[in-house]
Amino acid sequence: MLSGGTLALMIIVPIAQLCDVAGMRIPSLLPDGTTLVTVIDSDVVDRCPRWRPSDENPPTPAREALALANEQKCRLAKDSPADGIFWYLDRAVLTPWGGDRWSWEVVYRVHYDEDALYRLNLVVLMDGTLVHPMVDDRADNRWWHFDKTDKRRPPPWPAQVRIYSSLPDRYVVSTVTDQMLRRSPAWRSDEPNPPLSARKALTVAEPEKARLLKPSSEVKWSLGGLSLVPWGRDRWYWEIEYHWMVGYGQTGPPTTLRLVVLMDGTVIHPEEAGSERYSKRRGHTRNKNVTECDEK
């Protein structure tokens, strides 16, 4: 029987690290054991409008990408209160393909999934096209089934979330609290882009990145992606990932810096994690948020 951690590690690898000349395949796993795969042709991405991080916002607005993904999610993944299955929007990731080629990857997860196995990944290109996932008939689904729980509603919002980073010489953690987010600007549903643009989020995060990462001719850090993470119905924050580019022989947890930027431009300063270990959940909260299809 496969271990849950194996799949979890496989499906969190960023698009940029999986791309080849032909394109890539992004897997999803549903609680009933169905495996989906989204196949993306790199030639299709090449024909889409380009985005440079120096531009204010990407060609496909974040709200449009979320709306397209939510419509598809409502068809593919439904709540089942009798089984304790409740889906939630985890994040929308601006993902680099190299150069000025980008796409959105909208990620949904399941509450009470302790091993972080189940998720639905939906990709929206910069021309506003959603890439439809297909059932992967090659996958062995015999072992993947959600264990029923006695939970009949989503969990309450946590008071805080701790987001871990694994640096070459230490662990650090950023703590985001409910109070911080309530003081930050709301992102209203009629606004195409969040109050703080992707460009501004990258700009204000750069000094903190420079403070934490020592310059080295042997280590190259690359931008792994920018995630819009929801909190409640109208509060969001940016989570920016930087990856340490190393050769094939790296062991241990991935070397990744994650910086949190609030919608008022505040950067959360990470603190030393001490004896705390790198979290397999990567410090992500199980958000209690409701998508449109859940309300019907």
C-alpha positions as CSV (number, residue, x, y, z in Angstrom):
1,M,0.0,0.0,0.0
2,L,1.3,3.4,-0.9
3,S,2.0,5.9,1.8
4,G,-0.1,9.1,1.9
5,G,3.1,11.2,2.1
6,T,4.3,9.9,-1.2
7,L,1.4,11.4,-3.1
8,A,1.3,14.6,-1.1
9,L,4.9,15.3,-2.0
10,M,4.3,14.5,-5.6
11,I,1.5,16.9,-6.2
12,I,2.9,20.0,-4.5
13,V,5.8,20.3,-6.9
14,P,5.5,23.6,-8.8
15,I,4.7,23.6,-12.5
16,A,8.0,25.2,-13.3
17,Q,9.9,22.3,-11.9
18,L,7.9,19.7,-13.9
19,C,7.8,21.3,-17.3
20,D,9.5,19.8,-20.3
21,V,9.5,20.5,-24.0
22,A,6.1,18.8,-24.6
23,G,4.3,20.1,-21.5
24,M,3.2,18.5,-18.3
25,R,0.5,16.6,-16.3
26,I,-1.0,17.9,-13.1
27,P,-2.7,15.2,-11.0
28,S,-5.7,15.5,-8.7
29,L,-7.2,13.0,-6.3
30,L,-10.8,12.9,-5.2
31,P,-12.1,11.3,-2.0
32,D,-13.9,8.5,-3.9
33,G,-10.5,7.4,-5.3
34,T,-10.9,9.0,-8.7
35,T,-7.6,10.3,-10.1
36,L,-7.8,13.3,-12.6
37,V,-5.0,14.7,-14.7
38,T,-4.7,18.1,-16.3
39,V,-2.5,17.9,-19.4
40,I,-0.9,21.2,-20.5
41,D,0.8,21.6,-23.8
42,S,3.7,24.1,-23.5
43,D,2.9,25.3,-27.0
44,V,-0.5,26.4,-25.9
45,V,1.0,28.3,-23.0
46,D,3.4,30.0,-25.5
47,R,0.5,31.3,-27.5
48,C,-1.1,33.0,-24.4
49,P,-0.6,36.6,-23.4
50,R,2.6,37.1,-21.5
51,W,3.0,38.5,-18.0
52,R,6.1,40.1,-16.5
53,P,6.3,40.6,-12.7
54,S,7.1,44.2,-13.4
55,D,3.5,44.5,-14.7
56,E,0.8,45.4,-12.2
57,N,-1.5,42.4,-12.7
58,P,-1.6,39.4,-15.0
59,P,-3.7,39.4,-18.2
60,T,-6.3,37.1,-16.7
61,P,-7.5,38.8,-13.5
62,A,-7.4,36.7,-10.3
63,R,-11.2,37.0,-9.9
64,E,-11.9,35.7,-13.4
65,A,-9.5,32.7,-12.8
66,L,-11.3,31.9,-9.5
67,A,-14.7,32.1,-11.1
68,L,-13.8,29.8,-13.9
69,A,-12.2,27.3,-11.5
70,N,-15.2,27.4,-9.1
71,E,-17.6,26.6,-12.0
72,Q,-15.5,23.5,-12.9
73,K,-15.0,22.5,-9.2
74,C,-18.8,22.5,-8.7
75,R,-19.1,19.9,-11.5
76,L,-16.2,17.7,-10.4
77,A,-16.1,17.8,-6.6
78,K,-19.1,18.1,-4.3
79,D,-19.5,18.1,-0.6
80,S,-20.9,15.0,1.1
81,P,-21.9,15.9,4.7
82,A,-23.0,12.3,5.4
83,D,-19.4,11.2,4.8
84,G,-17.7,14.3,6.4
85,I,-16.4,15.6,3.1
86,F,-16.2,19.4,2.8
87,W,-14.2,21.0,0.1
88,Y,-12.6,24.4,0.5
89,L,-10.6,26.8,-1.7
90,D,-7.0,26.6,-0.5
91,R,-5.3,29.1,-2.8
92,A,-4.9,30.5,-6.3
93,V,-1.3,30.3,-7.5
94,L,0.4,32.5,-10.1
95,T,2.8,29.8,-11.5
96,P,5.8,30.5,-13.7
97,W,6.6,28.4,-16.7
98,G,9.8,30.2,-17.5
99,G,10.5,33.7,-18.7
100,D,7.3,35.7,-19.0
101,R,5.0,32.6,-19.4
102,W,2.6,32.2,-16.4
103,S,-0.7,30.5,-15.5
104,W,-3.1,30.3,-12.6
105,E,-3.4,27.1,-10.6
106,V,-6.4,27.1,-8.4
107,V,-6.2,24.5,-5.6
108,Y,-9.1,23.0,-3.6
109,R,-8.6,20.7,-0.6
110,V,-10.8,18.7,1.8
111,H,-11.3,19.4,5.5
112,Y,-10.4,16.7,7.9
113,D,-8.0,15.2,5.4
114,E,-5.2,14.7,8.0
115,D,-2.7,13.3,5.4
116,A,-3.4,16.1,2.9
117,L,-4.0,13.5,0.2
118,Y,-7.1,14.9,-1.6
119,R,-7.1,17.9,-3.8
120,L,-8.4,19.3,-7.0
121,N,-6.0,21.4,-9.2
122,L,-7.5,23.5,-11.9
123,V,-5.4,25.5,-14.3
124,V,-6.4,28.7,-16.0
125,L,-4.3,30.1,-18.8
126,M,-3.5,33.8,-19.4
127,D,-6.0,33.9,-22.3
128,G,-8.8,33.1,-19.9
129,T,-9.0,29.4,-20.9
130,L,-9.6,26.7,-18.2
131,V,-7.8,23.5,-19.0
132,H,-10.3,20.7,-18.3
133,P,-8.9,17.7,-16.3
134,M,-9.6,14.2,-17.5
135,V,-10.0,10.9,-15.6
136,D,-6.6,9.1,-15.4
137,D,-7.5,5.5,-16.3
138,R,-3.9,4.5,-15.7
139,A,-4.0,5.3,-12.0
140,D,-4.3,2.5,-9.5
141,N,-7.2,3.8,-7.3
142,R,-7.7,0.7,-5.1
143,W,-6.2,2.2,-2.0
144,W,-7.3,5.8,-2.2
145,H,-10.6,6.3,-0.4
146,F,-11.5,9.0,2.2
147,D,-12.1,7.6,5.7
148,K,-15.6,8.8,6.8
149,T,-15.7,11.0,9.8
150,D,-18.5,12.0,12.2
151,K,-18.0,15.7,11.3
152,R,-21.1,17.2,9.8
153,R,-19.9,20.7,9.2
154,P,-16.6,22.4,8.3
155,P,-14.2,23.3,11.2
156,P,-14.2,26.9,12.6
157,W,-11.7,29.4,11.4
158,P,-8.4,29.1,13.3
159,A,-7.1,32.1,15.3
160,Q,-3.8,31.9,13.4
161,V,-1.8,30.0,10.9
162,R,1.9,29.2,10.9
163,I,3.7,29.0,7.6
164,Y,7.1,27.3,7.7
165,S,10.1,27.8,5.5
166,S,13.1,25.5,5.3
167,L,16.3,27.4,4.7
168,P,19.7,25.9,4.1
169,D,20.8,26.4,7.8
170,R,17.5,26.7,9.8
171,Y,13.8,26.7,9.9
172,V,11.7,29.9,10.1
173,V,8.0,30.4,10.6
174,S,5.6,33.3,9.7
175,T,2.6,33.6,11.9
176,V,-0.6,35.1,10.4
177,T,-3.4,36.0,12.8
178,D,-7.1,36.7,12.4
179,Q,-6.6,40.2,13.8
180,M,-3.9,41.0,11.3
181,L,-6.2,40.0,8.4
182,R,-9.2,41.9,9.8
183,R,-7.1,45.0,9.8
184,S,-6.1,44.6,6.2
185,P,-8.2,45.7,3.2
186,A,-11.0,43.4,2.0
187,W,-11.0,42.1,-1.5
188,R,-14.6,42.6,-2.6
189,S,-16.2,40.1,-5.0
190,D,-16.8,42.8,-7.7
191,E,-13.1,43.7,-7.9
192,P,-11.1,41.9,-10.6
193,N,-7.8,42.0,-8.8
194,P,-6.9,42.1,-5.1
195,P,-6.2,45.4,-3.3
196,L,-2.4,44.8,-3.4
197,S,-1.2,43.8,-6.9
198,A,1.1,40.9,-7.6
199,R,3.8,43.3,-8.6
200,K,3.6,45.3,-5.4
201,A,3.6,42.2,-3.3
202,L,6.8,41.1,-4.9
203,T,8.3,44.5,-4.5
204,V,7.6,44.8,-0.8
205,A,8.8,41.2,-0.1
206,E,12.2,41.8,-1.7
207,P,13.9,43.5,1.3
208,E,12.8,40.7,3.6
209,K,14.0,38.1,1.1
210,A,17.4,39.8,1.0
211,R,17.6,39.9,4.8
212,L,16.9,36.2,5.2
213,L,19.0,34.8,2.3
214,K,22.7,35.3,2.3
215,P,24.3,36.1,-1.1
216,S,26.2,33.1,-2.5
217,S,27.7,32.3,-5.8
218,E,26.9,28.6,-5.3
219,V,23.2,29.0,-4.5
220,K,20.6,30.4,-6.9
221,W,17.1,31.3,-5.5
222,S,14.2,31.4,-8.0
223,L,10.6,32.6,-7.8
224,G,8.5,29.5,-7.4
225,G,5.1,31.3,-7.4
226,L,2.7,33.7,-5.8
227,S,-0.3,32.4,-4.0
228,L,-3.5,34.3,-3.2
229,V,-4.7,32.6,0.0
230,P,-8.3,33.2,1.3
231,W,-9.3,33.9,4.9
232,G,-13.1,34.1,5.4
233,R,-15.3,35.6,2.7
234,D,-13.3,38.7,1.8
235,R,-9.8,38.7,3.4
236,W,-6.8,37.4,1.5
237,Y,-3.1,37.5,1.7
238,W,-0.2,36.8,-0.7
239,E,2.2,34.0,0.0
240,I,5.4,34.2,-2.1
241,E,7.6,31.2,-2.6
242,Y,11.3,31.2,-3.5
243,H,13.0,27.9,-4.3
244,W,16.7,27.1,-3.8
245,M,17.9,25.8,-7.2
246,V,20.2,22.8,-6.6
247,G,21.3,19.8,-8.5
248,Y,19.9,16.3,-8.2
249,G,21.5,14.9,-5.0
250,Q,19.6,17.2,-2.5
251,T,18.3,15.3,0.5
252,G,15.9,16.3,3.2
253,P,12.9,18.6,3.0
254,P,12.6,21.1,0.1
255,T,14.6,24.3,0.6
256,T,12.0,26.9,0.2
257,L,11.4,30.4,1.6
258,R,7.8,31.5,2.0
259,L,7.0,35.1,2.7
260,V,3.5,36.4,3.6
261,V,2.4,39.8,2.4
262,L,-0.9,41.3,3.7
263,M,-3.2,43.4,1.4
264,D,-2.0,46.6,3.1
265,G,1.5,45.8,2.0
266,T,2.7,44.6,5.4
267,V,5.3,41.8,5.2
268,I,5.2,39.3,8.1
269,H,8.7,38.9,9.4
270,P,9.5,35.2,9.9
271,E,11.0,34.1,13.2
272,E,13.3,31.3,14.1
273,A,11.4,28.0,14.4
274,G,13.8,26.6,17.0
275,S,13.2,22.9,17.5
276,E,10.0,22.9,15.4
277,R,10.2,20.6,12.4
278,Y,9.2,21.3,8.8
279,S,5.5,20.7,8.6
280,K,4.3,18.2,6.0
281,R,1.2,20.4,5.7
282,R,3.6,23.3,4.9
283,G,1.9,25.4,7.5
284,H,-1.3,25.8,5.5
285,T,-4.5,26.3,7.4
286,R,-7.7,24.3,6.7
287,N,-9.7,27.3,5.6
288,K,-13.4,27.5,6.3
289,N,-14.6,29.1,3.2
290,V,-17.7,28.5,1.1
291,T,-17.7,28.4,-2.7
292,E,-20.8,29.3,-4.7
293,C,-21.9,25.8,-5.4
294,D,-21.8,25.0,-1.7
295,E,-24.4,27.6,-1.0
296,K,-26.9,26.3,-3.4
